[in-house]
Amino acid sequence: MLCQHYEHIHEGADSAFSVDASNITFGAGCLSEAGEVAKSLGIGRIGVYTDDGLIGTEHVSKVLDSLKAAGIDIALYDNVRVEPTDESFQAGAKFAVDANVDGFISVGGGSVIDTAKASNLYSTYPADFLDYVNAPIGKGVPVPGPLKPHIACPTTSGTGSECTGIAVFDLLEMKAKTGIASKMIRPSRALIDPDATLTLPPNVVAASAFDVLSHALESYTARPYTQRPAAASPALRPSSQGANPWSDLGCGEALRLLGLYLERAVSDASDVEARHQLMWASTLAGIAFGNAGCHAPHGMSYSVSGLVKDFMPDGYPKGEPMVPHGMSVIVNSPSVFRLTAADQPDRHLDGARWLGADVSDAAPSEAGEALSERIISLMQTTGMPNGLQGVGYGPEDITALVAGSIKQRRLLDNAPTEIDEEVLTQMYEGAVSYW
C-alpha cells in the first residue's frame, strides 16, 4: 500500500520517491558558527560570496569574524549581481579559479547562493557554459561528480536556494531566465539565521515571502511522483520528481505559517516573531520544492524577469530595470491556480484554507477561485504589483512572454495540467490584472 493520496501508479511511472536536503542549522545567531563549520568540512581557503549591498552589514561581518577566528584563509568576492546572468556566473567562477579556493560560503539572497553554486560547479568541472544548463536551452549534461564544500547563509526569507540543487540566471542572449538543476550543486551545509531578515525593507520581505508561497503551492499541486515516468536508474531520478508525501508536509506547514505571519512581517519590521516564522516557512518550502519541484508560475516568471522593460521596484538596487524573482512569480500565480484547480480541487482548497481563507462551504468547482482570491487579497494588503500590468506588461506582450517560457519544460511538465502554447497564453492573459 502506498502513502495516502498516491495510491494509483500510472503505467511506466515511478513507484518510489527520494528525500534529499542540505544539512541545516536554524536559529538566531547561528552565522557565528561559520568558522567551525568550515573547519569541520576541511576548508582551508574559502571563497566568501556576497554582494555590494551586503558587504557592510553585520551579517557578513559576523561570518568573516567567525572564519578568521577559526583560522580559515579568506578570498572575498563581493561582486555578485542581484538577479545574476550567464556573464556574472562566469565571472564568479573565474574568481574561484584565480583565488584557488577549496570551499565556498555564500552570504545573501538567492542570487548570491546561486552564484556560489555555479562558481563551485564551473571551477571544479570546467565546461562550455551551456553544457550544464537545463535542456532544451542547454545540453543538460550531468554534473560529473561531487563539488567542493559550500556553506549557504541566506539573508532573505524567500528563495530556499540554501536547500536546493537549482541555480537560476538570466541568459542574456535569449532575454529569459533558465537554470542549472542537479543534486550535486546543493549546498553542503546551510546556516539559517532569521535575525538576518530583521533589517529587510517591507517590499523585499513581501516579494520573497510570495516566492515561498508559490514554492509551497506549486510543489503541493505538482504532478504526483506516481504519474511521472520512471527514471532509467535510481541515480537519474530528478529532484523535481513531483508531489510526494515528504514534500506535502513542508508545503502545508509553510502555507499555514504564511497565512498567519506574512502580512504582519511586511507591515511591522519590529515584529520579530513574524519575520522569524517567515524564515522558517522559507526553509520548509525550500526543502519541499527541492524534492518535488515547482511548475507553471515559476516557468512563466522566467520571461517576466528576462523581458523587463522599465520596472524598478522599491527596496532593490536602482540603476537598471528588474522584476524581483518573487514578484515575477506571484503576478502569474492566481491565474495559474484558477486553471490547475480542475485537476486537483482538494489540494487547491487545502492551499486556500492554510492561507487563511474560509472554504468550509466551498465546492470543488470553486477551488481555483477560492485560492486565487486569497492570494490576490494578500498581494493587495502587502503592496505587490497588480498582475503583469503592475510590472510593465500589457496584452500586446503576451506572445513574447509565451515564447520566452514555453521552453521551460522542466517546470511546465511538472504541472498537474498539460501545458502547451495555447494553455500558456490563457494563463498569461488571466494574469494581466487582478483588481
Secondary structure, DSSP 8 states (H G I E B T S, - for coil): ---TT-----TTB-S-------EEEESTTGGGGHHHHHHHTT-SEEEEE--TTTTTSHHHHHHHHHHHHTT-EEEEE----SS-BHHHHHHHHHHHHHHT-SEEEEEESHHHHHHHHHHHHHHHS---GGGSS-TTTS------S----EEEEE-SSS--GGG-SEEEEEETTTTEEEEEE-GGGS-SEEEE-GGGGTT--HHHHHHHHHHHHHHHHHHHTS-BGGGSB--SSGGG--S---B-HHHHHHHHHHHHHHHHHHHHHHH-TT-HHHHHHHHHHHHHHHHHHHHH---HHHHHHHHHHHT--S---TTS--SS----HHHHHHTTHHHHHHHHTTT-HHHHHHHHHHTT---TT--GGGHHHHHHHHHHHHHHHTT---TGGGGT--GGGHHHHHHHHTT-HHHHTTSSS---HHHHHHHHHHTS---
